[in-house]
Amino acid sequence: MLLPVCMSAILFSFNIGLSLFAIFVFINKFLVLAGNESNSYSNIFRGMKIFGGVQAFQMAVSLLRGKFVAMFLGPAGMGVSSLFASSASAIQQLASLGVPLATAREVALKYDEEKKSGHIAMVAAASRLATFITGALATLCCLAASRFLSLLTFGSDEQAFGFAILGAVVWLQMAGANEIALMQGMRELKRLGRSSVTGAAVGLCLAVPMYYLWGTASIVLAMLVMAAVMFVICRYNCGRALRLAGIQPGGNAKLGEIWNVSKSLLGFGVIITLAGTITQMCIYFTNVIIKSIGTIDELGYYSAAMSISNQCVTMIFTAMAMDYFPRLTACIGRRAEWLVTVRRQAELVALVAAPIAVSVVIAAPFVVDVLLTETFAPAISLLQWMAAGVFLRSLSYPLGYVILAKGNKMLYLCLEGILCNIVFVAATCGAYWLWGKDGLGIASIIIYGADMLVYYCINRFVYGFSYGTGCMRKLPVLCGFVTMSLISVFLIKGQAGIIVCWLVFAAVCAYGLWHLRKMLKMKIIK
């Protein structure tokens, strides 16, 4: 019974991923930007299209891989695969020490001015050296602690060999992420997109026969093959991009000089890793409190709703990380230019995120019914509140990257690692104590609303940022649409509520498309 349900959910999600990818293909094929390359709105939306399409394709590949795991390995194999994947992700996040983000920032900051001076070549060599060292240490740690990790994760030492190999998987994943960061900093968007799509597709084609032939024993080996394929493709494309730009990593620099740059990258990256580690600890602490005060079922509803709500805007956040951050970093020294960049990014993100949030609020019962099971019906209201919260989160994201682009490490640690996490724990636990299960959803609005206010105040008083007139006009209207969608599902019952829901959805889509067409000066090819 469990396997057909899992496969149905996976198949539906796979179709959704393909549909999203098809939408981005449609946009690229039938909508033409009438503005020139200097149009900042056009550049922003172009980056969102590229990485949104890539993210949709990768999501579809990931879900298709899950479908084959379910078919050939069964529920137990899917569970083993999930545990190895989450373990690799956690080890990689900790072992990488934030080097990819630091590399992308350093390259983007000085790429135009110092491309020919040898500094970018030094950064490329330094980031590869830092990744080699941290990856080797992670591999050795996995090898030495493989039996302990197997006991901790599976309760036995049967998967010790798998964890020994997992170290090599993490090393290759880290090396591939570093090559992606170099292309990201150079703003080689199309080359980066091709690398991601090709690597995911080829890796899947090689992994599926392994699942069929060797079953559960092939899970980690398949992960190793996929990581190796992605690294080779990313290394080739990055190397080609560097050669075309006339950059030879390392050049004639001495090892000591390269190591000094590596230490600088590690110094910046460690702060990012520390903030992320604090966040994960706070999430764990909050989950323990929810389980202690309430029940394990309510924790399950909370986790399921949070997972779905986050996936709804993954493409937007990925586009900001891959395109917006290096673009902002490149102009961060020119105040007038970075102010325009942030304002326009905030406008476009809001116009895209609002219809997504409204659609999730309205369609939450259908989404939960298809992706989960009927036993997760109590998660519907949580998902509706969280969808509205994620909209506020999308508004604070462009402001958060300003601090990283400025290189203010300690301010970022204090805000993202300490203050925002204090708000997260206090709001989640407090709202749960006051309003029960639904309080967990309401807390997301409090958390992300407070985050947006804090980031705006910091950017306003520290860096002199303010929203432009266009943004100030659109944000209240979009917030109003999201609020109306919540009112229509919680306060207006029966047929009237359904009618109001669809009217709000139609209105927010029309409003968003009208402004996008106006801002981007789009025309449809007939």
N, C-alpha and C positions, 0 to 999 in steps of 0.2 A: 504493500500500500504506500509505503514511504517513497520508494523509488519513482513510481509514476507521478506522484505529486511534485517531487523535486525536479523531475525532468520537465513537467509541464511549466513550472515556474521559470526554469532555465530557458526553455524554448520561447516562452513569452518575452522574457527579458532580452533574449537574443534578437527576436523580431523588433523589439523596441530599439535596440542598438542599431540594427540595420536601417530602421526607419529614420533615426536621427542622422545617420551617415548619409542617407539618401537626401534628406532635407538640405544638408550642407552642400552636397553635390548639386542639387537644384539651384541653390543660391549662387554658387560659383558659375553655373552654366547660363542661367537665365537673368541674373541681375548683374548689371555692369556699372562700375563706379564711373560717374561722369567727371568727377574731380580728378586733378592730377596727383602725382605722387607726393606733393608737399601737403596735401590735405590731411591733417592729423586725424580727423574722423575716419577717413578712408583707410589710413594705415592701421588704426586701432581695430576697425571692423575686419580688415583683411587678416590681421593676426588672429582674431577671434574665430574667423571662419576656418583658417588653416588648422589651428590646434583644436578647435571644436570638432572638426571632421576627423582629425587624427585620434582624438580621445574617444569619439563615438566608435571608430573602427576598432581601436584597442579594446573597448568595452565589449564589442561584439565578439572579438577573438577570444577574450577571457571567458565569456559566457559559453562560447562554443567549446572551448577546452573543458569547461566544467561539465558540459553535456556529454562529451566523450568519456570523461572520467566516470561520470555516473553510469554510462552504458557499459563500459568495459571493466570497471573496478567496483561498482556498486556503492551503496551508502558508506560502508566501512572505508573503502578506498578514497571516497570523497572527504571523509573525516581526516584520514591520514594526510592527504594532500593539503587540506586546509591548515593543519597544524604545522606542517613543514613550511608552507608559504608564509604563515604569520611569523614563524620563528626566524626565517630568513629576512623578512622585512624588519623585524625588531633588531636583529643583529646588525643589519646594514645601516639602519638609522643611527645606531649607537657608534658603530665602528667608523663610519664615514667622517664623523666629527664636523659635519657641515661644510666640507671642502668644496663640493659641487656648487653650492650657493655662493660661497666666497669667490670661487673661480669665475663664475658668471658675472658677478659684480665687478671684479677687478678688470676683466677683459672689456666689458661694456663701458666702464668708466674711462678707459684710456685707449680704446681701439682706434678711434678716428685720429687722435693726435699723435699717438706713439706707435702706430703700426710698423713704421719703418725704423724706429729707434732701437728695436731689439727687446723692448720691455714685454711686449705680448709674447714673443718667443720664450722669454724667461718665465713668464707666468704659466705658459703651456707646459714647459718642462717641469716647473716646480709643482704644479698640480698633479702631474702624472707621477712624480716622485713621491709626493705625499700620499697619493692613492695607493701606490705600490707598497709603501711601508705599512699604512693602516690596514690594507687588504691582507698583506702577509701576516700581520699580527692577528687579525680576525680568523684567518685560516688555521693558524697554529693553535689559537685558543679553542676553536671548534674541535680540532683534532684531539687536543689534550683532554677536553671536557666532554667528549662525545658520549661517553657512558653516562655521565651525570645528567647531561641534557636529555638523553633518552629516558632516563628514570624520571626526571622532572616533568617531561612532557607526556610520556606514554605510560608511565608507571612500571616500565620494565626496560631491560637493556637490549631488547630485540632490534631497535632502530639505531643502535650506536653507530653502525657503519654508515647509515644514512646521514647522521649528523657530522660524521667525519668528512663525508663528501660535501655536505652543505657549506662548509667553510670555503671551498673552491667556488661554489655557486655565488656566495656573497662577494667574494673577491672579484669575480667577473662582472657581477651586477654593479659594484662600485666603480670598476674601471669603465664600464659602459656609460654610467651616469656622469662620469667626469668628461668623457668625450662629448656627451650631449650638452654639458655645461659650457664647454668651449664654443660649440656651434651656437648655443644660445647667446653667449656674450658677443659673438661676432654678428649676431642677428641673421644667421643663415637659416631663415625660417623654413623655406621650401626643402632645403637639403636635410634639415632636422626632421621635418615631417616625413619625408621619404624614408629616412633611416628607421624611424619608429614603426611605420606601417610595414615596410619590407621585413624588418627584424621580427615583428610579431607574427606575420603571416608565415614566413619560412620556419620559424621556431615551432609554430603549431603543426605544420605539415610534417616535421620530423618527429614531434613528440607523440602524435596520435598512433603511428604504427608501433611505437615502443609500449604504449599502454595496452595495445591489442596483443602483442607478442609476449610480454613479460609481466603483465598485471601490476599488482601493487609494488613489486620489487623495482619497477622502472620509474617510480614517482620522482625520486631525487635525481636519478640519471637524466630524466627528461628535463627537469629544471636546469641541470648543468648544461645540456645541449642548447636549450633556449637562451640561457644567459650568454653562452659562448657565441651563438649566432648573432645576438644583438650587439655584443661587444665588437665582433669582427666588422659588422656592417657599419656601426657608428665610428669605429676607428678609421675605416677606409674613407668614409665621407668627410670626417673631420680633417684627416690628413690631406685630402684633396682640397678642402676649403682653405687650409693653411698654406698649401703650396701655391694656389691661385692668388692668394693675398701676398705672396712673397715672404712668408714667415717660416723659418726653420726652427722648431722647438729646441731651445737650449743654445743654438748657435755656437759661438765660441766661448760661452760662459763657463766658468769653473764650477765644480761641484759645490764648493762652499757658497758661491753666490746664489746658486739655485736653491740650496738648502735654506738660506736666509729668507728667500721669497716664500718657500714652503712653510716656514715657521709663521710668517705673516698671515698666510691663508688659513693655517690651522688656528691661529689666535682669534681670527674673526669667526671661523666656523665653530669653534668650541662653544662660544656664547650662544649660537643658534641651537646647537645640540643640547646645551644645558636648559635653555628655555623649553625646548620640545620635551626633554625628559621630565621636567617639572610638570608640564601639562599632562603627560601620560600618567604620572603619579597621582595627580589631582583627579583625573578621570577614574583611576582605580579606587582611590579613597572614596569618591562620591558613590561609585557602584557598591562598595562595601556598606556605606551608610544606608543606601536605599534598601539593600537586602536586609540590613539589621532592623530598620524601622518598619519596613513593609514586608513584602513577600518576594520570593524568587521569580514568580510570574510577572509581577510589576516591573522588576528589573529587565525581564525578557521583553516586555512591551516597550519599555524605554529604549533599549538597545536596538530593537528592530525599527522603531520609528526614527531614531537618530540616523541609522544606517541609510534608510531610504531617503530621508530629507537631504542628507549630505550628497548622495549620489545624484540628486536632481540638478545640482549646480556644479558638479565636478568639472564639466567642460568650461564653465566660466572661470573658475579658479585656476584651472590648468592653463588657460589662455593668458591669464594675468601673470602667472608665474613664469611662463616661457617667453612671452612677448612683451608685456607691459613692464616688468621689472628691469630687463636690460635697456629698454627704450628710455625709461625714466632715469636710470643710472647714467646713461650717456649724456643727458642734458641737465643733470642735477646741479651742476655748477653755474647754470644760467637761469636765474630766478624766474624771469618772465616766461621762459620756455617750459620749465618744469611745472609752473602753476597751470599753464594751459593744458599740458599733458594730463595732469591729475584731474582737472575739472572735466575734460572731455571723456576721459576713461570712466569717471564716476557716472557721467550722463549715460553713456552707452551701456554700461553694466546694469544700471538701474532699469533702463528700457527693456533689456533682455531678461533680467531676473524677475521683474514684476509679473509678467504673464506666466512664467514657470511657477512662481509661488502660488498665484491664483489658481492655476490648473490643478496643482497638487492639493490645495485646500478643498477644491470642489470634487476632485476624483479620488480622494483618499479612500473611501470605502471600496471602490473598484480595485485600486492599487493593492491594498492590503489583502483583499480576497484572492487576487490572482498570484501575487508574489509570495504570500505567506499562506495561512490556512484560516479557517473560520474561527479557530481558537484564539487568533490574534485580533479579533474584533475590538477589544478594548484599546488597542493601539491606534485606532482610527482618529480619535480626538487628539491624541498626542501628536500624530503626524500632521494634523491640520494646524495646530499651534506652532509646531516646529517649522513648517513651511513658511509661515509668516516671519519667524525668527531668522530663518536663513536669508530671507530678503534683506533684513537689516544687516546681516553679516556681510552680504555682498556689497553693501554701501561702505562698510568700514575697511574692507580689504584694500582698496586703492590708497587709502590714507596710511595704512600700516606699512606699506612698502616704501613710503617716503623716508621713514626712519632708517630702514635698511640701506636704501640708496645713499643716504647721507653718511652712512658708516658709523652711526652713533650706537655702538654696541651695548653700552651699559644702560642707556635709555630704553633700548629694545628689550633687554633682559628685565628691567624693572617693570615695564609695561606688560609685555607678552608673558614673561615667565612668572611674575609675582602678582601685580595688580589685577590683571585680567583673570588669573586663576583663582585669586581670592574672591572676586565677584562671581566666578563660575560656581565654586563650591558653596558659597553663602547663598546665592540665589537659588540654586538647585535644591539644596537641603531645606532652606527656609520655605520655598514654595511648595515642596513636597509635604512638609509638616503642616502647612496652612490649608492646602487645597487637595492633598492626596495625589492620586495618579495624574490627574489633569494638571496639577501644579508643575509637574516635570516639563510639560509642554509650554505652559505659561512662562516658566523660568527662562526658556530659550529667548523669548521676546525681551525679557528684562536684561539678560546677559548681553545679547548683541546690541540692544538699544544703548546700554551703558558703555559697551565697547566703542560704538560709533561716537558717542558723546565725548568719551575720554580721548580718543584719537583725534577728533576734530579740535578739541581744546588744545591738545599738545601741539598739533600742527599749526593752529592759529597763533598761539602765543610764543612758540619756540621758532617756527619757521616763517610766520607771517602768511599762512595759507588762508584762503577764504573761497567759498563756492562762488562760481560765476552766476550771473543773472539767469541764464538758461537753466542751470542746474537747480537753482532755488525755486524756479517756477515749476519744474517737472517733479521734483521729489515729493512735495506735499500731495500732488495729484496721484502719483503712483502709490504712495502710502495709503491714500484714501481708498484706492481700488482694493488693495490687500485687506484693509480694515473692513470694507464692505463685503468681501468674500467671507470673512470670518463671521460677520453679522448674519449673512444669508444662511450659513450652515448651522449656526448655534441658536439663533433667535427667531428666525422665520421658518415656520414648519409647513409641511405639506407641499402642495402644488405651487403655492406662491414662492416658497423658498427655492424650489428647483428653477422657476422662471427667473427669479432675481439672480441666482447663481450664473445662469447662462448669459444673462444681460451684462453682468459684471465682467465675465470672461470675454465676451465679444467687445465690450467697451475698452478693456485694458489692451487687448490685442490690436484693435483699431488705433488706439492712441499711440501705442508703441510703434506700429508700422508706419503711421503717418509721420511721426517725428524722425524715425530712421530714414525714411525716404527723403524727408526735407533736409536732414543733416548730411546725409551721404550723397544727395543729388543723384539718386538711382533712377534708372529707366529700364523698363522691361523690353527684352528683345522679342519681337513678334515673328 
